Amino acid sequence: MEPQTLPDLFTDAVENRRRADCFQRYDRDRGFVPVASEEARDRVARLARGLRALGVERGDRVVILAENRVEWALADLAVLCRGAVSVPLHAVLLADTIDYVLCDCEPKAILVSGHRQAEKLLTLRDRRPFLRAVVAFDPVDLPGTIDLAQLEALGGAAGPAGDSDAELRPSGLTGRDLASIIYTSGTTGKPKGVMLEHRNMVANAHQAQEILHFTAADSTLSFLPLSHVFERTCGLYTMLLAGASIAYAEKMETVPRDLKLVRPTILISVPRLFEKIHARVVSHALDAGGLKRAIFTWAAAVGKAKAGRVLAGERSDPWLAARWTVADRLVFTRLRAALGGRVKFAVSGAAPLNQQVGEFFVGAGVPLFEGYGLTEASPVLAVNRPGHQRLGSVGAALPSTELRIADDGEILARGPQVMRGYWNDAEATAEALDRDGWLHTGDVGRLDADGFLYITDRKKDLIVTSGGKNVAPQPLEVRLCRSEFVQQAVVVGDKRPFLCALLVPEFAALEAWAAKQGLETGDRAALLATGAVFKLYQGLLAELNRELPGFNQIKRYVLLERELTVEAGELTPTLKVKRFAVAERYRDRIDAVYPDQGALSADAGCDRPG
């Protein structure tokens, strides 16, 4: 019988697909250390008992506020095996946002990674009497806090198999029970608590497994935040379902090293990782100059031709195959080695993938499948897949999933992975879920004749200029980021006479270019103010605008001196732009672009003095 709940899924994995490295954790002295299925099973059972000793009952909410690590997964599974509701929060959240969530869902306990996270709760606990316990993964010296070892001690030894089974398979728990409340990133307002049932997340794991064919021979490196449903469903539950091994990166900064140590076969990430790898490869080749640059340029062209054949479902002719073999030995093997050398394919989600980057990876022998989903759908609704891929699209619908386009262009979805609704928000639930069970995604897109879905923008992100023209900013931003000199782009212009782009330069490429021009690169602000850099970006906009109708053209731009970040509140944990937050932060610089909204020239320019 297929698992109906997440405890069923976990128990089935550790009992019927046992392995010595069910999980892997990083140790600074020993590298990646395996955690066997039996150890994972026993620890989850003890933690579930410990939660029971703290008074956590079925249906109670338990918050997890921590960075990725093995203990995150074990704690989440223990909460679920207790029949409680797991509420994950991103580790970078500030105390006021945490407090908003606490007041909304009233958790009985909160699990944190260590001292830094526990400190955020010191001023909140006395005002929130519903919060009975704070448990830290690591020992902390803070009042009213216990650590994970103490929680396991409360649970006692694993005990007889029958007792452990009772902890791991809570009696009466069904797929209709609430498994998790996941708070949306709040790109357009206050976070909403998405209610996902056990059956939603189990169904999505099965759907992904059915079309991507993960197996017990696979392994993955987990580094995206487990607080987001993309990593949690695809990187944790789906891997457990397949019997694959899950290694947790030490931290985001060590991912390049950890990829080489773990050598995963499956890579699950957001587009920014692939874009950074591509930019680094291109930059190194261009900086090398001479023969190396020529070899890379030739290999990239061969890879593009190869990608065209692969995506069309055609075999390479002997001449192309021979050239690709040479290109692979000279260039592409190094790229795959940087990913560990064993990646069978990669999955990209949560944000649009640059089509040129996708084409490059496919041509380099790393199939890269872009997908689409949202928290309200557990999250995956569509994905490209082996033998059924179309770059620029986010693939076709998953099994048992229906997609259609509403009259206003909004994407509607229906399937077993779609949420129950929003916690404590009947009005928002009624707006998102209609009477026929269709989820109104808020995204705008189209379906082609073969069922491939194309995302054109967020419905709420559409810009309406003062001239009444509707403009979708996302396609423009994707085009801008195709340039080697643009790392991030945000297009603004709502209720304005024309569009303006906030651009974060790809500073490595820009500084390398500037050095060749004889420019000083030590001071970023001074570099961005130079006439040569002004002309460079003016040229990029002019090239883009040649392909666009007048109202879609970007007339002005602002160069930003630093990257938009999650920590600064400008990006969501999955690196989506918080447009309102960015517009507010840079309001003065945006307003300076529109000093007289009726009299500005249509020539492209920037906000640099003079």
C-alpha positions as CSV (number, residue, x, y, z in Angstrom):
1,M,0.0,0.0,0.0
2,E,1.4,3.4,-0.9
3,P,2.0,5.8,2.0
4,Q,-1.0,8.1,2.8
5,T,0.8,10.3,5.4
6,L,4.3,11.6,5.8
7,P,5.0,9.4,8.8
8,D,4.0,6.4,6.6
9,L,6.4,7.7,3.9
10,F,9.3,8.1,6.4
11,T,8.7,4.8,8.1
12,D,8.4,2.9,4.8
13,A,11.7,4.5,3.7
14,V,13.8,3.6,6.8
15,E,12.3,0.1,7.1
16,N,12.1,-1.0,3.5
17,R,14.8,1.0,1.8
18,R,17.4,0.9,4.5
19,R,20.8,2.5,3.8
20,A,23.9,3.4,5.7
21,D,23.7,7.0,4.5
22,C,20.0,7.8,4.6
23,F,21.2,11.3,5.7
24,Q,24.7,12.8,5.7
25,R,25.8,15.7,8.0
26,Y,29.0,17.8,7.7
27,D,31.6,17.5,10.4
28,R,34.6,19.9,10.2
29,D,37.0,17.2,11.3
30,R,35.6,14.2,9.4
31,G,33.8,15.7,6.4
32,F,30.4,14.2,5.5
33,V,29.3,11.7,8.2
34,P,26.5,9.2,7.3
35,V,23.4,8.8,9.4
36,A,21.9,5.3,8.9
37,S,18.3,4.6,8.4
38,E,18.1,2.8,11.7
39,E,19.6,5.8,13.6
40,A,17.3,8.2,11.9
41,R,14.3,6.0,12.8
42,D,15.3,5.7,16.4
43,R,16.1,9.4,16.8
44,V,12.7,10.5,15.3
45,A,10.9,8.1,17.6
46,R,12.7,9.5,20.7
47,L,12.1,13.1,19.6
48,A,8.4,12.3,19.0
49,R,8.2,10.9,22.6
50,G,10.1,14.0,23.9
51,L,7.5,16.2,22.2
52,R,4.8,14.2,23.9
53,A,6.5,14.7,27.2
54,L,6.4,18.5,26.6
55,G,2.7,18.3,26.1
56,V,2.6,18.5,22.3
57,E,-0.6,16.7,21.1
58,R,-2.2,15.9,17.8
59,G,-3.1,19.1,15.9
60,D,-0.8,21.3,18.0
61,R,1.5,23.6,16.0
62,V,5.3,23.4,16.4
63,V,7.5,26.0,14.8
64,I,10.9,25.2,13.3
65,L,13.3,28.2,13.0
66,A,16.6,26.9,11.9
67,E,19.2,26.6,9.1
68,N,19.4,23.5,7.0
69,R,20.9,20.5,8.8
70,V,20.0,16.9,9.6
71,E,18.4,17.9,12.8
72,W,15.9,20.0,10.9
73,A,14.7,17.0,8.9
74,L,14.6,14.8,12.0
75,A,12.7,17.4,14.0
76,D,10.2,17.9,11.2
77,L,9.6,14.2,10.9
78,A,9.2,13.9,14.7
79,V,6.6,16.7,14.8
80,L,4.7,14.9,12.0
81,C,4.9,11.5,13.7
82,R,3.4,13.1,16.8
83,G,0.4,14.1,14.7
84,A,1.3,17.7,15.2
85,V,1.5,20.5,12.6
86,S,5.0,21.6,11.4
87,V,5.4,25.3,10.9
88,P,8.8,26.1,9.2
89,L,10.2,29.6,9.3
90,H,13.2,30.9,7.4
91,A,16.3,31.4,9.6
92,V,16.9,35.0,8.5
93,L,13.5,36.3,9.7
94,L,13.5,39.1,12.2
95,A,11.8,39.0,15.6
96,D,8.7,41.1,14.5
97,T,7.9,38.7,11.6
98,I,8.4,35.7,13.9
99,D,6.1,37.2,16.4
100,Y,3.5,37.8,13.7
101,V,3.5,34.0,12.9
102,L,3.5,33.0,16.5
103,C,0.4,35.1,17.2
104,D,-1.3,33.8,14.1
105,C,-0.8,30.0,14.6
106,E,-0.1,29.9,18.4
107,P,2.5,27.1,18.5
108,K,2.9,25.0,21.7
109,A,6.7,24.6,21.0
110,I,9.4,26.1,18.8
111,L,12.6,24.3,17.7
112,V,15.6,26.5,16.9
113,S,19.1,25.8,15.6
114,G,21.1,27.6,18.4
115,H,21.8,30.6,20.5
116,R,21.3,33.2,17.7
117,Q,17.7,32.0,17.0
118,A,16.8,31.4,20.6
119,E,17.8,35.0,21.5
120,K,15.1,36.2,19.1
121,L,12.5,34.6,21.3
122,L,13.7,36.0,24.7
123,T,11.6,39.2,24.4
124,L,8.6,37.3,23.0
125,R,8.1,34.3,25.3
126,D,6.7,36.2,28.3
127,R,4.0,37.8,26.1
128,R,3.0,34.6,24.3
129,P,1.7,32.2,27.0
130,F,0.7,29.6,24.5
131,L,4.4,28.9,23.8
132,R,5.4,26.3,26.4
133,A,8.8,25.1,25.2
134,V,11.9,26.3,23.3
135,V,14.2,23.5,22.1
136,A,17.6,24.3,20.5
137,F,19.4,21.8,18.3
138,D,22.7,22.9,19.9
139,P,23.2,23.5,23.7
140,V,22.5,27.1,24.6
141,D,22.8,28.9,27.9
142,L,19.5,30.7,27.9
143,P,16.7,30.6,30.5
144,G,13.8,28.3,29.7
145,T,15.5,26.6,26.8
146,I,16.4,22.9,26.5
147,D,18.6,21.3,23.8
148,L,17.8,18.5,21.4
149,A,19.8,15.9,23.4
150,Q,17.6,16.8,26.4
151,L,14.5,16.4,24.3
152,E,15.6,13.0,23.2
153,A,16.4,12.0,26.8
154,L,12.8,13.0,27.7
155,G,11.7,10.5,25.0
156,G,13.9,7.8,26.6
157,A,15.5,5.0,24.7
158,A,13.8,3.8,21.5
159,G,12.4,0.9,23.4
160,P,10.7,-2.2,21.9
161,A,9.8,-2.1,18.3
162,G,6.1,-2.0,19.1
163,D,6.5,1.2,21.1
164,S,8.6,2.8,18.4
165,D,6.0,1.8,15.8
166,A,3.3,3.6,17.9
167,E,5.4,6.8,17.8
168,L,6.2,6.6,14.1
169,R,2.7,5.6,13.0
170,P,0.2,7.7,15.0
171,S,-3.1,5.9,15.3
172,G,-5.9,7.4,13.3
173,L,-3.8,9.9,11.4
174,T,-5.0,10.2,7.8
175,G,-4.1,12.0,4.6
176,R,-6.8,14.5,5.3
177,D,-5.1,15.7,8.5
178,L,-3.1,18.9,8.5
179,A,0.6,18.4,8.1
180,S,2.1,21.8,7.8
181,I,1.3,25.5,7.8
182,I,3.8,27.3,5.5
183,Y,3.8,31.1,5.6
184,T,4.2,32.7,2.2
185,S,7.1,35.0,1.7
186,G,4.9,38.1,1.7
187,T,6.0,39.7,-1.6
188,T,2.8,41.7,-1.7
189,G,1.8,42.0,1.9
190,K,1.5,40.1,5.2
191,P,2.4,36.4,5.1
192,K,-0.4,34.0,4.8
193,G,-0.3,30.5,6.3
194,V,-0.8,27.9,3.6
195,M,-2.4,24.8,5.1
196,L,-1.1,21.6,3.5
197,E,-2.5,18.2,4.4
198,H,-0.5,15.0,4.5
199,R,-2.1,13.8,1.3
200,N,-1.1,17.0,-0.5
201,M,2.7,16.6,0.2
202,V,2.7,12.8,-0.2
203,A,0.9,13.2,-3.6
204,N,3.4,15.7,-4.8
205,A,6.3,13.5,-3.8
206,H,4.7,10.6,-5.8
207,Q,4.0,12.8,-8.8
208,A,7.7,14.0,-8.9
209,Q,8.9,10.5,-8.4
210,E,6.8,9.2,-11.2
211,I,8.1,11.5,-13.9
212,L,11.7,12.2,-12.8
213,H,12.4,8.6,-11.7
214,F,14.5,9.2,-8.6
215,T,15.9,5.9,-7.3
216,A,17.8,4.4,-4.4
217,A,21.0,4.8,-6.4
218,D,20.6,8.6,-6.2
219,S,21.9,11.1,-3.8
220,T,21.4,14.9,-3.5
221,L,23.0,17.8,-1.7
222,S,20.4,19.9,0.2
223,F,21.2,23.6,0.6
224,L,18.0,25.4,-0.3
225,P,16.1,26.4,2.8
226,L,13.9,23.6,4.2
227,S,11.6,26.3,5.4
228,H,10.4,26.6,1.8
229,V,8.2,23.8,0.4
230,F,10.3,23.3,-2.7
231,E,13.3,21.9,-0.9
232,R,11.1,20.2,1.7
233,T,8.9,18.2,-0.7
234,C,11.5,17.6,-3.5
235,G,14.7,17.5,-1.5
236,L,13.4,15.6,1.6
237,Y,10.1,13.7,1.2
238,T,10.6,12.8,-2.5
239,M,14.2,11.6,-1.8
240,L,13.0,9.5,1.2
241,L,10.2,8.0,-1.0
242,A,12.9,7.0,-3.6
243,G,15.3,5.7,-0.9
244,A,17.9,8.2,-2.0
245,S,20.7,9.7,0.2
246,I,20.3,13.3,1.4
247,A,23.5,15.2,2.4
248,Y,23.2,18.6,4.0
249,A,25.6,21.3,3.0
250,E,27.5,23.0,5.8
251,K,26.2,26.4,4.7
252,M,25.4,28.2,1.4
253,E,29.0,29.5,1.1
254,T,30.4,26.0,1.1
255,V,28.1,24.5,-1.6
256,P,30.9,24.5,-4.3
257,R,33.2,22.5,-1.9
258,D,30.3,20.3,-0.7
259,L,29.3,19.4,-4.3
260,K,32.7,18.0,-4.9
261,L,32.7,16.0,-1.6
262,V,29.2,14.6,-1.9
263,R,29.2,14.1,-5.7
264,P,25.4,14.1,-5.9
265,T,23.5,12.5,-8.8
266,I,20.5,14.9,-8.5
267,L,20.8,18.6,-8.1
268,I,17.8,20.7,-6.9
269,S,18.3,24.4,-6.9
270,V,17.0,27.9,-7.9
271,P,18.2,29.6,-11.1
272,R,20.7,31.8,-9.4
273,L,23.1,28.9,-8.7
274,F,23.1,27.8,-12.4
275,E,23.4,31.5,-13.5
276,K,26.4,32.0,-11.2
277,I,28.1,28.9,-12.4
278,H,27.5,29.9,-16.0
279,A,28.7,33.4,-15.4
280,R,31.9,32.2,-13.6
281,V,32.7,29.8,-16.5
282,V,32.2,32.4,-19.1
283,S,34.2,35.0,-17.2
284,H,37.1,32.7,-16.7
285,A,37.2,31.9,-20.4
286,L,37.0,35.5,-21.5
287,D,39.7,36.6,-18.9
288,A,42.0,33.8,-20.2
289,G,42.0,35.3,-23.7
290,G,43.9,33.9,-26.6
291,L,43.6,30.2,-27.3
292,K,41.6,29.3,-24.2
293,R,39.0,31.9,-25.1
294,A,38.8,30.7,-28.6
295,I,38.4,27.0,-27.5
296,F,35.6,28.0,-25.1
297,T,33.7,30.0,-27.7
298,W,34.0,27.1,-30.1
299,A,32.9,24.5,-27.5
300,A,29.9,26.7,-26.4
301,A,28.8,26.8,-30.1
302,V,29.1,23.0,-30.3
303,G,27.2,22.7,-27.1
304,K,24.4,24.9,-28.3
305,A,24.0,22.8,-31.5
306,K,24.0,19.7,-29.3
307,A,21.3,21.2,-27.0
308,G,19.2,21.9,-30.1
309,R,19.2,18.3,-31.1
310,V,18.6,17.0,-27.5
311,L,15.6,19.4,-27.0
312,A,14.2,18.4,-30.4
313,G,14.4,14.7,-29.4
314,E,16.9,14.1,-32.2
315,R,20.2,12.2,-32.3
316,S,23.4,14.1,-33.2
317,D,24.9,13.4,-36.6
318,P,28.3,11.8,-36.6
319,W,30.1,15.1,-37.2
320,L,28.4,16.9,-34.4
321,A,28.9,14.0,-32.1
322,A,32.6,14.0,-32.9
323,R,33.0,17.7,-32.2
324,W,31.0,17.4,-29.0
325,T,33.3,14.7,-27.7
326,V,36.3,17.0,-28.2
327,A,34.4,20.0,-26.7
328,D,33.5,17.8,-23.7
329,R,37.1,16.8,-23.1
330,L,38.4,20.4,-23.4
331,V,35.6,22.3,-21.6
332,F,32.5,20.5,-20.4
333,T,34.1,17.8,-18.2
334,R,35.4,20.6,-16.0
335,L,32.0,22.1,-15.5
336,R,30.6,18.7,-14.5
337,A,33.5,18.1,-12.2
338,A,32.6,21.4,-10.4
339,L,29.2,19.8,-9.7
340,G,30.8,16.6,-8.4
341,G,31.1,14.8,-11.7
342,R,28.0,12.5,-11.2
343,V,25.0,14.7,-11.8
344,K,22.4,12.9,-13.9
345,F,20.2,15.9,-14.1
346,A,19.3,19.1,-12.3
347,V,15.9,20.6,-11.4
348,S,15.4,24.4,-11.3
349,G,12.4,26.1,-9.7
350,A,11.1,29.0,-7.7
351,A,12.0,31.6,-10.2
352,P,12.4,32.0,-14.0
353,L,15.5,30.3,-15.5
354,N,17.5,32.2,-18.1
355,Q,17.0,30.3,-21.3
356,Q,20.6,30.7,-22.5
357,V,21.8,29.3,-19.2
358,G,19.5,26.3,-19.5
359,E,20.7,25.7,-23.1
360,F,24.3,25.9,-22.0
361,F,23.9,23.2,-19.3
362,V,22.0,20.9,-21.6
363,G,24.7,21.3,-24.2
364,A,27.4,20.6,-21.6
365,G,25.8,17.3,-20.8
366,V,23.9,18.3,-17.7
367,P,20.1,18.0,-18.4
368,L,18.5,20.9,-16.6
369,F,14.7,20.7,-16.1
370,E,12.8,23.9,-15.2
371,G,9.6,23.5,-13.2
372,Y,6.8,25.6,-11.8
373,G,4.8,25.6,-8.6
374,L,3.8,27.6,-5.6
375,T,3.5,27.0,-1.9
376,E,-0.3,26.5,-2.3
377,A,0.4,23.4,-4.5
378,S,2.9,21.6,-2.2
379,P,4.6,23.1,-4.5
380,V,5.1,21.5,-8.0
381,L,2.4,21.8,-10.7
382,A,4.5,21.4,-13.9
383,V,8.0,20.4,-14.8
384,N,10.1,19.6,-17.9
385,R,11.3,16.0,-17.8
386,P,13.5,13.6,-19.7
387,G,12.4,13.3,-23.3
388,H,9.7,15.9,-22.8
389,Q,11.4,19.3,-22.5
390,R,11.0,22.7,-24.0
391,L,13.3,25.5,-23.0
392,G,11.5,28.7,-22.1
393,S,8.6,26.7,-20.7
394,V,8.2,25.3,-17.2
395,G,7.1,21.9,-18.7
396,A,3.8,20.0,-18.7
397,A,1.5,19.3,-15.9
398,L,2.3,16.6,-13.4
399,P,0.2,13.4,-13.4
400,S,-3.3,13.9,-11.9
401,T,-2.9,17.7,-12.3
402,E,-5.0,19.9,-14.5
403,L,-3.9,23.3,-15.8
404,R,-6.0,25.9,-17.7
405,I,-5.8,29.6,-18.5
406,A,-8.5,31.9,-17.4
407,D,-10.0,34.6,-19.6
408,D,-7.7,37.2,-18.1
409,G,-4.6,35.0,-18.6
410,E,-4.3,33.7,-15.0
411,I,-3.1,30.2,-14.6
412,L,-5.6,27.9,-12.8
413,A,-4.6,24.5,-11.3
414,R,-6.4,21.6,-9.8
415,G,-5.0,18.4,-8.3
416,P,-4.3,16.4,-5.2
417,Q,-1.4,18.6,-4.2
418,V,-3.5,21.8,-3.9
419,M,-3.8,23.2,-0.4
420,R,-6.7,23.1,2.0
421,G,-6.7,26.9,2.3
422,Y,-5.1,29.7,4.4
423,W,-4.9,29.4,8.1
424,N,-7.3,31.8,9.9
425,D,-8.2,33.6,6.6
426,A,-11.4,32.4,5.0
427,E,-11.6,35.5,2.8
428,A,-8.2,34.8,1.2
429,T,-9.1,31.2,0.9
430,A,-12.2,32.0,-1.1
431,E,-10.2,34.3,-3.4
432,A,-7.6,31.6,-4.1
433,L,-9.8,28.5,-4.3
434,D,-13.1,28.6,-6.3
435,R,-16.1,26.3,-5.8
436,D,-14.8,23.8,-8.4
437,G,-11.5,23.3,-6.6
438,W,-9.4,25.4,-9.0
439,L,-6.5,27.2,-7.5
440,H,-6.0,30.7,-8.8
441,T,-2.3,31.0,-8.8
442,G,-1.9,34.7,-9.4
443,D,0.5,33.9,-12.2
444,V,-0.1,34.8,-15.9
445,G,0.8,32.4,-18.6
446,R,-0.1,30.4,-21.6
447,L,-0.4,26.7,-22.6
448,D,0.9,25.6,-26.1
449,A,-0.7,22.9,-28.2
450,D,1.5,20.2,-26.6
451,G,0.5,21.2,-23.0
452,F,3.8,23.0,-22.2
453,L,3.2,25.9,-19.8
454,Y,4.8,29.3,-20.2
455,I,4.9,31.8,-17.4
456,T,4.7,35.5,-18.5
457,D,4.3,37.3,-15.2
458,R,2.7,37.6,-11.8
459,K,-0.8,39.0,-12.1
460,K,-0.1,41.4,-9.2
461,D,3.2,42.5,-10.7
462,L,1.7,43.8,-13.9
463,I,2.7,47.5,-14.4
464,V,0.1,49.9,-15.6
465,T,1.9,53.0,-17.0
466,S,0.3,56.5,-16.7
467,G,-0.6,56.1,-20.4
468,G,-2.8,53.0,-19.5
469,K,-0.4,50.4,-21.0
470,N,-0.1,47.0,-19.3
471,V,3.5,45.8,-19.1
472,A,4.7,42.5,-17.7
473,P,8.1,43.2,-16.0
474,Q,9.3,39.7,-15.6
475,P,10.1,38.9,-19.3
476,L,12.0,42.2,-19.5
477,E,14.0,41.3,-16.4
478,V,14.8,37.9,-17.8
479,R,16.1,39.5,-21.0
480,L,18.2,42.0,-19.1
481,C,19.8,39.2,-17.0
482,R,20.9,37.4,-20.2
483,S,23.7,40.0,-20.3
484,E,27.0,39.0,-18.7
485,F,27.0,42.4,-17.1
486,V,23.7,42.2,-15.3
487,Q,23.2,40.1,-12.1
488,Q,19.8,41.3,-11.1
489,A,17.1,43.5,-12.6
490,V,13.9,45.0,-11.3
491,V,11.7,46.9,-13.7
492,V,9.5,49.7,-12.3
493,G,7.1,52.2,-13.8
494,D,3.6,51.7,-12.3
495,K,1.6,54.9,-12.9
496,R,4.7,56.4,-14.5
497,P,5.1,57.6,-18.1
498,F,7.8,55.1,-19.0
499,L,9.7,52.1,-17.6
500,C,12.9,52.3,-15.6
501,A,15.2,49.4,-14.6
502,L,17.1,49.0,-11.4
503,L,20.2,47.0,-12.3
504,V,22.7,45.2,-10.1
505,P,25.8,44.7,-12.2
506,E,27.6,41.3,-12.4
507,F,30.6,43.0,-10.8
508,A,33.1,40.3,-11.6
509,A,32.4,40.7,-15.3
510,L,32.1,44.5,-15.1
511,E,35.4,44.9,-13.2
512,A,37.2,42.6,-15.6
513,W,35.9,44.7,-18.5
514,A,36.7,47.9,-16.7
515,A,40.3,46.8,-16.1
516,K,40.8,46.2,-19.8
517,Q,39.5,49.8,-20.4
518,G,42.1,51.1,-18.0
519,L,39.5,52.1,-15.4
520,E,40.0,52.0,-11.6
521,T,37.9,49.2,-10.0
522,G,38.6,49.6,-6.3
523,D,35.6,51.9,-5.6
524,R,32.3,50.5,-7.0
525,A,30.4,53.8,-6.7
526,A,33.1,55.6,-8.6
527,L,33.2,52.9,-11.2
528,L,29.4,53.0,-11.8
529,A,29.6,56.8,-12.2
530,T,32.1,56.7,-15.1
531,G,31.1,57.6,-18.6
532,A,32.4,54.4,-20.0
533,V,30.2,52.3,-17.7
534,F,27.3,54.6,-18.5
535,K,27.8,53.9,-22.3
536,L,28.1,50.2,-21.7
537,Y,24.7,49.9,-20.0
538,Q,23.1,52.4,-22.3
539,G,24.1,50.2,-25.1
540,L,22.6,47.1,-23.4
541,L,19.3,48.9,-23.1
542,A,19.4,50.2,-26.6
543,E,19.9,46.7,-27.9
544,L,17.0,45.3,-25.8
545,N,14.7,48.2,-26.8
546,R,15.2,47.5,-30.5
547,E,13.2,44.3,-30.1
548,L,10.3,45.9,-28.1
549,P,7.3,48.1,-28.9
550,G,7.6,51.7,-27.5
551,F,5.5,51.3,-24.3
552,N,7.5,48.1,-23.4
553,Q,10.9,49.9,-23.8
554,I,13.0,50.7,-20.8
555,K,13.9,54.4,-21.1
556,R,16.0,54.9,-18.0
557,Y,18.1,52.8,-15.5
558,V,19.6,53.0,-12.1
559,L,22.8,51.1,-11.2
560,L,22.9,49.7,-7.7
561,E,26.1,49.2,-5.9
562,R,25.2,46.0,-4.0
563,E,23.3,42.8,-4.6
564,L,19.6,42.5,-3.5
565,T,19.6,40.0,-0.6
566,V,17.3,38.0,1.6
567,E,18.9,39.4,4.7
568,A,18.0,43.0,3.6
569,G,14.4,42.0,3.1
570,E,14.6,42.5,-0.7
571,L,14.3,38.9,-1.7
572,T,12.2,36.0,-0.5
573,P,14.0,32.9,0.8
574,T,13.7,31.4,-2.7
575,L,15.3,34.6,-4.2
576,K,12.1,36.1,-5.7
577,V,12.2,39.9,-5.7
578,K,10.0,41.6,-3.1
579,R,9.0,44.4,-5.5
580,F,7.3,46.6,-2.9
581,A,10.3,46.4,-0.6
582,V,12.8,47.2,-3.3
583,A,10.7,50.1,-4.6
584,E,10.5,51.5,-1.1
585,R,14.2,51.2,-0.4
586,Y,15.2,52.9,-3.6
587,R,12.2,55.3,-3.8
588,D,14.4,58.4,-3.8
589,R,16.5,57.2,-6.7
590,I,13.5,56.1,-8.6
591,D,11.7,59.4,-8.1
592,A,14.8,61.2,-9.3
593,V,14.4,59.4,-12.7
594,Y,11.0,61.0,-13.1
595,P,11.5,64.7,-12.1
596,D,8.9,65.9,-14.5
597,Q,6.8,63.1,-15.7
598,G,5.5,65.0,-18.7
599,A,8.8,66.3,-20.1
600,L,11.4,63.6,-20.0
601,S,13.2,62.6,-23.1
602,A,12.7,59.1,-24.5
603,D,16.4,58.6,-24.8
604,A,17.8,55.9,-22.5
605,G,19.9,57.2,-19.6
606,C,20.7,56.7,-16.0
607,D,20.6,58.6,-12.7
608,R,24.2,59.4,-12.6
609,P,25.0,63.1,-12.0
610,G,25.3,65.3,-15.0
